[in-house]
Structures are given as C-alpha cells and as structure tokens.
C-alpha cells in the first residue's frame, strides 16, 4: 500500500501529458491554417478589408 501513497513522479507525468497535448494542438492548428479552405477564407477577408478602405 505504500506504493499508492507515493506521488513523487506525478509532476513528470503531468508535464509529459501537457507537452503531448500542446504538440497535438499545434499540429491541428498547422493543418487547419495551411488548408486550402483557410487560405481562401483569409484571402477573402483581406480583400474585403482592403476594398472597403
């Protein structure tokens, strides 16, 4: 039962999970931002912004 009370490695596991989550989120953002849909959306927004000035 002494093993269940020892949580000395918990912070390492928490950092590893946080790092994996951040990397997965970064990968998802990269895929979304480099997609053709997002490129067309951004071009449309920029063209509308510049044409209204």
N, C-alpha and C positions, 0 to 999 in steps of 0.2 A: 504493500500500500504506500510505501514511501515514494515510489516512482510517480504516483499520481499527484503527489503534493509538490514535486519539483517542477517549476516552470522556467528554469534558467535559459532554455533555448527558445522560448516563445517569441522574444523580440526578433530573433533571426528569421523565424518562420513568417512573422508578420511583415517584415521588410521584404522578404522574397515574394510573398503574395502581392504586396503593394507594387513591387517592381514589375512583376508579370502583368498586373492589371494596367499599369501605366504603359507598358510596351504594347499591349493589346489595343488599348485606346489610341495610342499613336499610330499603330498600323491601320486601324479603322479610319482615322482621320485622313491618313495618307491616301487610302483607297478612295475615300469619298471626294477629297479635294482634287485628285488627279483624274477623276472620271469625266467622260465627255459631257454628261448632264450638268455637272457642276461648272465646267468650263463655259458652256453655253449660257448658263444662268448668270454667271459673273459678267460675261461679255454683255448680256442684255442689260444688267443693272448699270454697268459703266456707260453704255451707250445712252441709256435713258437719262442718267445723271448729267452727261456732257451735253446732250441735246436740249435739256431744259435750262441751261445757263445762258 
